Amino acid sequence: QVQLVESGGGLVQAGDSLRLSCAASRRTFITYAMGWFRQAPGKEREFVAAISRSGGSTYYADPVKGRFTISRDNAKNTVYLQMNSLKPEDTAVYHCAAGLDYSGRIYYRANEYNYWGQGTQVTVSS
């Protein structure tokens, strides 16, 4: 069992930056590929970014490419999402997810992840 706790959300203006953090409870954090997803009111959950267990590979959804950066610190059991140049359409609840992995891959499908955090609200005003 892995518990994930997100933090760092808030209310910001368009163009501002935020950094989300997701702390994992397991010392075997390094065996998990990590991802960020978001869900806006009335919309489906969508993939945002993913990172391999070593941190050597990353992948981004097109709407955030060039603005968001995913990273991880395996010594701290934490994954981050640096969000720059925020837009009102980035408003959503952001969830981190962990997927047990032995191959070093990255994953962008929600059903490939085993554990989810409760989410943190990001609101971007225009």
C-alpha positions as CSV (number, residue, x, y, z in Angstrom):
1,Q,0.0,0.0,0.0
2,V,1.3,3.5,-0.9
3,Q,-0.2,6.6,0.5
4,L,0.2,9.8,-1.6
5,V,-0.3,13.3,-0.2
6,E,-0.4,16.3,-2.6
7,S,0.3,19.9,-1.6
8,G,1.1,23.2,-3.1
9,G,-2.2,24.1,-4.8
10,G,-3.9,27.4,-4.5
11,L,-5.4,30.4,-6.2
12,V,-3.2,32.3,-8.6
13,Q,-3.5,34.7,-11.5
14,A,-2.9,33.8,-15.2
15,G,0.8,33.9,-15.9
16,D,1.8,32.9,-12.4
17,S,3.7,29.8,-11.3
18,L,3.0,27.0,-8.7
19,R,4.9,24.0,-7.6
20,L,2.9,20.9,-6.6
21,S,4.5,18.3,-4.4
22,C,3.4,14.7,-3.8
23,A,4.9,12.8,-0.8
24,A,4.8,9.0,-0.8
25,S,4.7,6.9,2.3
26,R,6.8,4.0,1.0
27,R,10.5,3.7,1.2
28,T,10.3,1.6,-2.0
29,F,9.3,4.8,-3.8
30,I,12.0,4.2,-6.4
31,T,10.1,1.2,-7.7
32,Y,7.1,3.3,-8.7
33,A,6.6,5.3,-11.9
34,M,4.8,8.5,-11.0
35,G,2.3,10.7,-12.8
36,W,0.1,13.7,-12.5
37,F,-3.5,13.9,-13.6
38,R,-6.1,16.6,-13.3
39,Q,-9.8,16.9,-13.3
40,A,-11.8,20.0,-13.9
41,P,-15.5,20.3,-12.9
42,G,-17.7,18.5,-15.4
43,K,-14.8,17.1,-17.3
44,E,-13.0,13.8,-17.5
45,R,-9.8,13.2,-15.7
46,E,-6.9,13.9,-18.0
47,F,-3.2,13.0,-18.0
48,V,-0.8,15.8,-17.3
49,A,2.8,14.5,-16.9
50,A,4.6,11.3,-16.0
51,I,8.1,10.3,-14.9
52,S,10.0,7.1,-14.8
53,R,11.1,5.6,-11.5
54,S,14.7,6.8,-12.0
55,G,13.6,10.2,-13.2
56,G,15.4,9.8,-16.5
57,S,12.4,9.8,-18.7
58,T,9.4,12.2,-18.7
59,Y,6.3,12.7,-20.8
60,Y,3.8,15.5,-21.0
61,A,0.4,16.1,-22.4
62,D,0.4,18.6,-25.3
63,P,-1.6,21.3,-23.4
64,V,1.2,21.6,-20.7
65,K,4.3,20.9,-22.8
66,G,6.8,23.6,-22.4
67,R,5.1,25.1,-19.3
68,F,5.1,22.2,-16.8
69,T,8.0,20.2,-15.5
70,I,7.7,17.0,-13.6
71,S,10.6,15.8,-11.4
72,R,11.2,13.5,-8.5
73,D,13.6,13.2,-5.5
74,N,13.8,9.6,-4.6
75,A,15.7,10.3,-1.4
76,K,12.7,12.3,-0.2
77,N,10.0,10.0,-1.7
78,T,8.5,13.0,-3.4
79,V,7.5,13.9,-6.9
80,Y,7.0,17.5,-8.1
81,L,5.1,19.4,-10.8
82,Q,6.4,22.8,-11.5
83,M,3.7,24.8,-13.4
84,N,4.7,28.0,-15.1
85,S,2.7,30.4,-17.3
86,L,-0.5,29.1,-15.8
87,K,-3.7,29.7,-17.7
88,P,-7.4,29.7,-16.6
89,E,-7.8,26.4,-18.4
90,D,-5.3,24.8,-16.0
91,T,-7.9,25.1,-13.2
92,A,-8.6,21.7,-11.9
93,V,-8.0,19.3,-9.0
94,Y,-4.5,17.8,-9.5
95,H,-3.8,14.2,-8.4
96,C,-0.6,12.4,-8.3
97,A,-0.5,8.6,-9.0
98,A,2.0,5.8,-8.5
99,G,2.4,2.7,-10.6
100,L,4.5,-0.2,-9.6
101,D,7.1,-0.7,-12.3
102,Y,10.1,-3.0,-12.9
103,S,10.9,-1.9,-16.5
104,G,11.8,1.8,-16.2
105,R,8.8,2.8,-18.4
106,I,6.6,5.8,-18.1
107,Y,2.8,5.6,-18.1
108,Y,0.1,8.0,-19.3
109,R,-3.0,5.9,-18.9
110,A,-4.8,6.2,-15.6
111,N,-5.5,2.5,-15.4
112,E,-1.8,1.8,-15.4
113,Y,-1.5,3.4,-11.9
114,N,-2.1,1.6,-8.7
115,Y,-2.4,4.3,-6.1
116,W,-3.8,7.8,-6.1
117,G,-3.6,10.9,-3.9
118,Q,-6.6,12.9,-2.8
119,G,-5.8,15.8,-4.9
120,T,-5.0,19.5,-4.5
121,Q,-7.0,22.3,-6.0
122,V,-5.4,24.7,-8.5
123,T,-7.4,27.7,-9.5
124,V,-6.1,30.2,-12.1
125,S,-8.0,33.4,-12.5
126,S,-7.9,35.5,-15.7
